[in-house]
Amino acid sequence: MAINKATPITEADVDAARELLSEMKHRANQAHDDGNLIMLSVYADMIRLISPKVSQLRERLEREDRAGINRQHRDLRLARRMSGNNGSTQQSA
């Protein structure tokens, strides 16, 4: 299932994905300790799938945050231009 690019990613989404990855790692360690080769193989496969997705979600959240800041900066510059204020607020001594 692909992630829809129009759906915003939240910090809670990233945290939930990290928690899932952590749980799979814990279960893999437990399967190793128990000597359960089959379940260790299953968990290893799941970790291989989940780990890159967690990274992708985290990176996407960071990109969306930066894009929001860039949008705010652009909008403020545009508003200043429209109001005739060039943004210089230097005070003379």
N, CA and C atoms as an extended XYZ file, in Angstrom:
279
Properties=species:S:1:pos:R:3:atomname:S:1:resname:S:1:resid:I:1 pbc="F F F"
N         0.844       -1.179        0.000 N   MET     1
C         0.000        0.000        0.000 CA  MET     1
C         0.887        1.240        0.000 C   MET     1
N         0.751        2.063       -0.990 N   ALA     2
C         1.561        3.271       -1.108 CA  ALA     2
C         0.968        4.383       -0.256 C   ALA     2
N         1.847        5.257        0.191 N   ILE     3
C         1.415        6.399        0.986 CA  ILE     3
C         0.999        7.501        0.028 C   ILE     3
N        -0.195        8.028        0.225 N   ASN     4
C        -0.698        9.112       -0.613 CA  ASN     4
C         0.078       10.379       -0.296 C   ASN     4
N         0.676       10.986       -1.321 N   LYS     5
C         1.498       12.185       -1.109 CA  LYS     5
C         0.674       13.370       -0.619 C   LYS     5
N        -0.644       13.362       -0.873 N   ALA     6
C        -1.488       14.477       -0.448 CA  ALA     6
C        -1.848       14.383        1.030 C   ALA     6
N        -1.653       13.231        1.628 N   THR     7
C        -1.980       13.043        3.031 CA  THR     7
C        -0.835       13.575        3.888 C   THR     7
N        -1.102       14.542        4.755 N   PRO     8
C        -0.026       15.083        5.586 CA  PRO     8
C         0.453       14.055        6.611 C   PRO     8
N         1.740       14.059        6.847 N   ILE     9
C         2.358       13.176        7.831 CA  ILE     9
C         2.479       13.949        9.139 C   ILE     9
N         2.138       13.289       10.232 N   THR    10
C         2.254       13.932       11.536 CA  THR    10
C         3.365       13.266       12.345 C   THR    10
N         3.786       13.954       13.377 N   GLU    11
C         4.793       13.393       14.276 CA  GLU    11
C         4.284       12.096       14.903 C   GLU    11
N         2.979       12.031       15.159 N   ALA    12
C         2.386       10.819       15.734 CA  ALA    12
C         2.525        9.641       14.777 C   ALA    12
N         2.387        9.899       13.469 N   ASP    13
C         2.557        8.835       12.476 CA  ASP    13
C         3.986        8.288       12.514 C   ASP    13
N         4.945        9.189       12.562 N   VAL    14
C         6.347        8.784       12.602 CA  VAL    14
C         6.622        8.017       13.887 C   VAL    14
N         6.101        8.508       15.000 N   ASP    15
C         6.298        7.820       16.283 CA  ASP    15
C         5.690        6.426       16.276 C   ASP    15
N         4.509        6.289       15.684 N   ALA    16
C         3.857        4.977       15.612 CA  ALA    16
C         4.673        4.007       14.759 C   ALA    16
N         5.218        4.497       13.663 N   ALA    17
C         6.046        3.644       12.804 CA  ALA    17
C         7.333        3.244       13.521 C   ALA    17
N         7.931        4.194       14.245 N   ARG    18
C         9.140        3.875       15.025 CA  ARG    18
C         8.828        2.840       16.103 C   ARG    18
N         7.684        2.998       16.732 N   GLU    19
C         7.279        2.053       17.778 CA  GLU    19
C         7.087        0.653       17.201 C   GLU    19
N         6.479        0.575       16.029 N   LEU    20
C         6.299       -0.719       15.368 CA  LEU    20
C         7.649       -1.355       15.059 C   LEU    20
N         8.575       -0.567       14.538 N   LEU    21
C         9.909       -1.078       14.241 CA  LEU    21
C        10.596       -1.565       15.516 C   LEU    21
N        10.476       -0.790       16.579 N   SER    22
C        11.074       -1.178       17.854 CA  SER    22
C        10.473       -2.490       18.363 C   SER    22
N         9.170       -2.625       18.228 N   GLU    23
C         8.491       -3.859       18.656 CA  GLU    23
C         8.980       -5.058       17.851 C   GLU    23
N         9.147       -4.889       16.540 N   MET    24
C         9.622       -5.991       15.700 CA  MET    24
C        11.054       -6.384       16.079 C   MET    24
N        11.884       -5.392       16.399 N   LYS    25
C        13.248       -5.690       16.823 CA  LYS    25
C        13.255       -6.435       18.154 C   LYS    25
N        12.389       -6.006       19.060 N   HIS    26
C        12.278       -6.689       20.354 CA  HIS    26
C        11.842       -8.143       20.152 C   HIS    26
N        10.839       -8.338       19.292 N   ARG    27
C        10.360       -9.697       19.024 CA  ARG    27
C        11.432      -10.545       18.347 C   ARG    27
N        12.217       -9.934       17.461 N   ALA    28
C        13.303      -10.665       16.801 CA  ALA    28
C        14.337      -11.105       17.832 C   ALA    28
N        14.670      -10.204       18.749 N   ASN    29
C        15.628      -10.572       19.809 CA  ASN    29
C        15.076      -11.695       20.679 C   ASN    29
N        13.780      -11.614       20.976 N   GLN    30
C        13.158      -12.662       21.791 CA  GLN    30
C        13.166      -13.998       21.050 C   GLN    30
N        12.866      -13.972       19.741 N   ALA    31
C        12.887      -15.198       18.943 CA  ALA    31
C        14.304      -15.775       18.910 C   ALA    31
N        15.292      -14.925       18.824 N   HIS    32
C        16.685      -15.391       18.854 CA  HIS    32
C        16.997      -16.058       20.182 C   HIS    32
N        16.604      -15.378       21.274 N   ASP    33
C        16.857      -15.944       22.602 CA  ASP    33
C        16.151      -17.280       22.791 C   ASP    33
N        14.963      -17.417       22.189 N   ASP    34
C        14.184      -18.652       22.297 CA  ASP    34
C        14.655      -19.719       21.319 C   ASP    34
N        15.540      -19.345       20.394 N   GLY    35
C        16.015      -20.300       19.398 CA  GLY    35
C        14.976      -20.599       18.327 C   GLY    35
N        14.025      -19.680       18.126 N   ASN    36
C        12.943      -19.888       17.152 CA  ASN    36
C        13.362      -19.310       15.799 C   ASN    36
N        13.949      -20.166       14.979 N   LEU    37
C        14.497      -19.746       13.697 CA  LEU    37
C        13.428      -19.238       12.741 C   LEU    37
N        12.275      -19.890       12.718 N   ILE    38
C        11.205      -19.496       11.798 CA  ILE    38
C        10.716      -18.088       12.113 C   ILE    38
N        10.399      -17.821       13.379 N   MET    39
C         9.893      -16.490       13.736 CA  MET    39
C        10.975      -15.431       13.601 C   MET    39
N        12.222      -15.785       13.881 N   LEU    40
C        13.306      -14.837       13.693 CA  LEU    40
C        13.401      -14.438       12.219 C   LEU    40
N        13.213      -15.388       11.331 N   SER    41
C        13.221      -15.107        9.897 CA  SER    41
C        12.060      -14.192        9.509 C   SER    41
N        10.890      -14.444       10.071 N   VAL    42
C         9.710      -13.613        9.789 CA  VAL    42
C         9.954      -12.182       10.278 C   VAL    42
N        10.448      -12.058       11.502 N   TYR    43
C        10.689      -10.723       12.053 CA  TYR    43
C        11.783       -9.995       11.272 C   TYR    43
N        12.819      -10.716       10.856 N   ALA    44
C        13.888      -10.094       10.065 CA  ALA    44
C        13.328       -9.545        8.752 C   ALA    44
N        12.439      -10.309        8.112 N   ASP    45
C        11.805       -9.836        6.871 CA  ASP    45
C        10.966       -8.586        7.130 C   ASP    45
N        10.215       -8.594        8.218 N   MET    46
C         9.376       -7.443        8.552 CA  MET    46
C        10.231       -6.209        8.845 C   MET    46
N        11.333       -6.399        9.545 N   ILE    47
C        12.230       -5.282        9.858 CA  ILE    47
C        12.802       -4.701        8.572 C   ILE    47
N        13.152       -5.573        7.615 N   ARG    48
C        13.666       -5.091        6.323 CA  ARG    48
C        12.638       -4.246        5.589 C   ARG    48
N        11.360       -4.536        5.767 N   LEU    49
C        10.300       -3.746        5.128 CA  LEU    49
C         9.992       -2.460        5.888 C   LEU    49
N         9.942       -2.560        7.195 N   ILE    50
C         9.511       -1.432        8.020 CA  ILE    50
C        10.588       -0.357        8.142 C   ILE    50
N        11.836       -0.754        8.302 N   SER    51
C        12.911        0.202        8.566 CA  SER    51
C        13.021        1.308        7.508 C   SER    51
N        13.032        0.988        6.217 N   PRO    52
C        13.105        2.066        5.227 CA  PRO    52
C        11.855        2.947        5.225 C   PRO    52
N        10.709        2.369        5.538 N   LYS    53
C         9.471        3.165        5.589 CA  LYS    53
C         9.525        4.180        6.714 C   LYS    53
N        10.081        3.794        7.851 N   VAL    54
C        10.223        4.725        8.973 CA  VAL    54
C        11.107        5.895        8.551 C   VAL    54
N        12.215        5.585        7.890 N   SER    55
C        13.119        6.638        7.412 CA  SER    55
C        12.409        7.542        6.411 C   SER    55
N        11.655        6.960        5.498 N   GLN    56
C        10.932        7.753        4.506 CA  GLN    56
C         9.917        8.682        5.162 C   GLN    56
N         9.191        8.167        6.133 N   LEU    57
C         8.204        9.000        6.828 CA  LEU    57
C         8.870       10.160        7.559 C   LEU    57
N         9.962        9.860        8.251 N   ARG    58
C        10.674       10.898        9.001 CA  ARG    58
C        11.213       11.965        8.042 C   ARG    58
N        11.805       11.539        6.938 N   GLU    59
C        12.344       12.481        5.956 CA  GLU    59
C        11.234       13.306        5.318 C   GLU    59
N        10.105       12.662        5.036 N   ARG    60
C         8.980       13.396        4.441 CA  ARG    60
C         8.442       14.440        5.409 C   ARG    60
N         8.350       14.081        6.685 N   LEU    61
C         7.890       15.042        7.694 CA  LEU    61
C         8.830       16.245        7.738 C   LEU    61
N        10.130       15.996        7.696 N   GLU    62
C        11.108       17.092        7.699 CA  GLU    62
C        10.963       17.960        6.450 C   GLU    62
N        10.774       17.335        5.282 N   ARG    63
C        10.592       18.102        4.045 CA  ARG    63
C         9.338       18.962        4.114 C   ARG    63
N         8.251       18.390        4.642 N   GLU    64
C         7.006       19.151        4.756 CA  GLU    64
C         7.165       20.317        5.724 C   GLU    64
N         7.898       20.111        6.814 N   ASP    65
C         8.157       21.205        7.767 CA  ASP    65
C         8.947       22.328        7.093 C   ASP    65
N        10.015       21.947        6.383 N   ARG    66
C        10.819       22.959        5.688 CA  ARG    66
C        10.001       23.685        4.631 C   ARG    66
N         9.157       22.956        3.908 N   ALA    67
C         8.318       23.583        2.884 CA  ALA    67
C         7.349       24.573        3.520 C   ALA    67
N         6.801       24.238        4.677 N   GLY    68
C         5.903       25.154        5.378 CA  GLY    68
C         6.604       26.436        5.790 C   GLY    68
N         7.835       26.294        6.287 N   ILE    69
C         8.602       27.479        6.678 CA  ILE    69
C         8.924       28.315        5.452 C   ILE    69
N         9.307       27.670        4.364 N   ASN    70
C         9.598       28.406        3.129 CA  ASN    70
C         8.358       29.139        2.617 C   ASN    70
N         7.196       28.496        2.732 N   ARG    71
C         5.929       29.137        2.321 CA  ARG    71
C         5.636       30.363        3.178 C   ARG    71
N         5.828       30.231        4.486 N   GLN    72
C         5.599       31.359        5.389 CA  GLN    72
C         6.541       32.513        5.051 C   GLN    72
N         7.787       32.195        4.778 N   HIS    73
C         8.775       33.217        4.427 CA  HIS    73
C         8.376       33.917        3.129 C   HIS    73
N         7.986       33.132        2.140 N   ARG    74
C         7.563       33.697        0.854 CA  ARG    74
C         6.340       34.592        1.033 C   ARG    74
N         5.367       34.125        1.791 N   ASP    75
C         4.147       34.906        2.007 CA  ASP    75
C         4.436       36.215        2.738 C   ASP    75
N         5.326       36.176        3.725 N   LEU    76
C         5.679       37.384        4.460 CA  LEU    76
C         6.416       38.375        3.554 C   LEU    76
N         7.336       37.866        2.751 N   ARG    77
C         8.038       38.758        1.812 CA  ARG    77
C         7.057       39.400        0.840 C   ARG    77
N         6.116       38.596        0.334 N   LEU    78
C         5.120       39.118       -0.606 CA  LEU    78
C         4.244       40.172        0.071 C   LEU    78
N         3.829       39.914        1.303 N   ALA    79
C         3.001       40.872        2.035 CA  ALA    79
C         3.765       42.178        2.263 C   ALA    79
N         5.057       42.081        2.576 N   ARG    80
C         5.868       43.283        2.782 CA  ARG    80
C         5.989       44.080        1.483 C   ARG    80
N         6.177       43.380        0.376 N   ARG    81
C         6.282       44.073       -0.914 CA  ARG    81
C         4.987       44.788       -1.256 C   ARG    81
N         3.876       44.117       -1.000 N   MET    82
C         2.568       44.687       -1.315 CA  MET    82
C         2.271       45.903       -0.440 C   MET    82
N         2.770       45.897        0.799 N   SER    83
C         2.503       47.020        1.697 CA  SER    83
C         3.491       48.162        1.484 C   SER    83
N         4.504       47.939        0.668 N   GLY    84
C         5.480       48.989        0.403 CA  GLY    84
C         6.600       49.037        1.413 C   GLY    84
N         6.601       48.169        2.383 N   ASN    85
C         7.651       48.111        3.394 CA  ASN    85
C         8.677       47.092        2.925 C   ASN    85
N         9.917       47.507        2.780 N   ASN    86
C        10.933       46.595        2.287 CA  ASN    86
C        11.521       45.719        3.374 C   ASN    86
N        11.037       45.840        4.582 N   GLY    87
C        11.488       44.985        5.664 CA  GLY    87
C        12.659       45.516        6.450 C   GLY    87
N        13.233       46.629        6.016 N   SER    88
C        14.360       47.178        6.778 CA  SER    88
C        13.816       47.975        7.957 C   SER    88
N        14.250       47.589        9.112 N   THR    89
C        13.774       48.243       10.346 CA  THR    89
C        14.951       48.797       11.121 C   THR    89
N        15.973       49.246       10.412 N   GLN    90
C        17.146       49.785       11.095 CA  GLN    90
C        16.788       51.104       11.758 C   GLN    90
N        17.325       51.281       12.952 N   GLN    91
C        17.101       52.521       13.690 CA  GLN    91
C        18.364       53.357       13.577 C   GLN    91
N        18.206       54.647       13.417 N   SER    92
C        19.370       55.510       13.340 CA  SER    92
C        19.784       55.943       14.742 C   SER    92
N        21.072       55.983       14.968 N   ALA    93
C        21.590       56.315       16.302 CA  ALA    93
C        21.830       57.790       16.455 C   ALA    93
